[in-house]
Amino acid sequence: MVEVAVLGGGVGGLSAAHELAERGVSVTVYESGDRMGGKARSFPGPCSSCATPLPAEHGFRFFPGFYQHVTDTMSRIPFDDGSVLDNLVETTEVLQASAERQWTMSTNVPTTIGGFRTATSNLFGGPEVSGDEKAYFLNRIGQLLTCSEERLAGELDEVSWWEFIDADRMSHKYRQNLAYGLSQSFVALQPRRASTRTMGRIYLQLLQGMFDESKESDLVLNGPTSDVWIDPWTTYLESLGVDFRPNTPVTAIESDGEVVTGVRVDDGGTERTITAEYYVVGLPLGVLESLLTPELEAAAPSVAGVSHLDEAWMNGIQFYLEEDVDLVHGHGIYYDSPWAITTISQRQFWDGYDFDDHEGVEGILSVCVSNWNDPGIVYDKPARECTRDEIKTEVLAQLERHLAADRGVGFSADLVRDWCLDPAITFGEDGTVDGNREPLFINSVGSLKHRPEPATAAENLTVATDYARTNSELACMESANEAARRAVNAILARSDWSAEPCRLWQLTLPRSIEGLQRVDELIYRGGFPHPGAVSPTVWSGYSALRSLF
């Protein structure tokens, strides 16, 4: 029997273990923490005011319509009389708020011309961005839609999203609502650093989810992530024979310059070397970078590129409320929040979760902080320089600034009974932030060439992470799952193990634009710019598109 060691028990590692175990391969998963699931896991929160610990998350889960790999895996994890996939529920709205106003966008596909115009206007900055600027942004989207893959990889991977949409030439609200907006709040992409190739491809997928009846634009889980996904997943994998080794961090990957010869782990304070026929790396970016050696880089040159990849912080804070506040049936985006916060009120979706064990707690507001580098509104300090209590106070102040009752939905910090900050954020002796154990990879300008292939040149080493090269592209659960499938397919091919390869999907766009993409491919090969690549000062299409808004 083929034996595989999976290094890391996050979504990538668990996905690889799943595909291998279902094909009869012997799998052992080595995880540094005490719980499987990586950044997707949930964990026990505070219990000072209730009988049992409250549930807490690294950040809220978000399953957009273009996810296909991870949802296929979820459909194969038993849960009650169905599968874990049944635990995904659809949101219907997005709350968008600035310091001056609030507006709500439906996530349902519009059925009338008026509905289409409203949805498009809301997507492109809402009432605070001018028609001219929305029209120009739509021109940029049109260029992305008709770009060839060759131009995306060869030209637009070297251009930042900020530069591509001419953010410096536009108004403050254009920059705040469109340049940041979805990019920073939902997918942890920083627009000044993010590659247009990545940002553009994902933006198109998110837009397609809003207007394609065959896709759900925004799904969330109906309970704490570990309860309704990760724990049932590990239980199922154990039934298939997967051996889980928590609290066993990898300390070295040994190589002779051609293949991996063994992996050093810390097993309860004792260093030992484990061996297997094949190794799957599901480790965070910074961890793999710390394990690079000249011998490993010689055996698998593509992994050397991880030292050139960038990370950002996107971490959660949970507020446990004395009164449940729905806010909106979905996510909330706060455009004037200097810390780029987003929210979701959980109780309305956690229909199977029993709140009776938590006396005095009637609701949970999950908040993600996506910008840890800019000063806040209370202490005039970035989150990276704050204490734990200052982070709590600052986030609440930014929420209250956007959620004044006289502008629509109201929220008061007085409702908070307890709270929990993601324990991945660490603090120094002076009480201020000194690190983040779980940052996110971001697809910065020029990063494509540095991302490792899931199947490395080392015959017995593969990579199953969200920073590997995939069609899914983004640093997310979908990309980690796809990379895991590609890693498993490489192991199956290299070992001659008799089993069907894992299924893979492509990101799709409307078939009607394929011809235009082929035309652009010829134009790009000829060395010419895309026909839509013009600046806002010379483009004459404003009047034609302005009527949409």
Secondary structure as UniProt FT lines:
FT   STRAND          3..7
FT   HELIX           11..21
FT   TURN            22..24
FT   STRAND          26..30
FT   HELIX           38..40
FT   STRAND          42..44
FT   TURN            48..49
FT   STRAND          55..57
FT   TURN            65..66
FT   HELIX           69..74
FT   TURN            75..76
FT   STRAND          78..79
FT   TURN            80..81
FT   STRAND          82..83
FT   HELIX           84..87
FT   STRAND          88..90
FT   STRAND          93..97
FT   STRAND          102..106
FT   HELIX           113..123
FT   TURN            124..125
FT   HELIX           126..128
FT   HELIX           131..145
FT   HELIX           149..154
FT   HELIX           156..158
FT   HELIX           161..164
FT   TURN            165..166
FT   HELIX           167..169
FT   HELIX           172..174
FT   HELIX           175..180
FT   HELIX           181..187
FT   TURN            191..193
FT   STRAND          194..195
FT   HELIX           196..211
FT   TURN            213..214
FT   STRAND          219..221
FT   HELIX           226..230
FT   HELIX           231..239
FT   TURN            240..241
FT   STRAND          243..245
FT   STRAND          250..255
FT   STRAND          260..267
FT   TURN            268..269
FT   STRAND          270..274
FT   STRAND          278..281
FT   HELIX           285..290
FT   HELIX           294..299
FT   HELIX           301..308
FT   STRAND          310..312
FT   STRAND          315..321
FT   STRAND          330..334
FT   TURN            335..336
FT   TURN            338..339
FT   STRAND          341..345
FT   TURN            347..349
FT   TURN            351..352
FT   HELIX           355..357
FT   TURN            359..360
FT   STRAND          363..369
FT   HELIX           383..385
FT   HELIX           388..402
FT   HELIX           405..407
FT   HELIX           413..415
FT   STRAND          416..421
FT   TURN            423..424
FT   STRAND          425..427
FT   TURN            429..430
FT   STRAND          432..436
FT   STRAND          440..442
FT   TURN            445..446
FT   HELIX           448..450
FT   TURN            459..460
FT   STRAND          461..463
FT   TURN            466..467
FT   HELIX           477..495
FT   HELIX           511..513
FT   HELIX           514..525
FT   TURN            526..527
FT   TURN            531..532
FT   TURN            536..538
FT   HELIX           542..546
FT   TURN            547..548
//
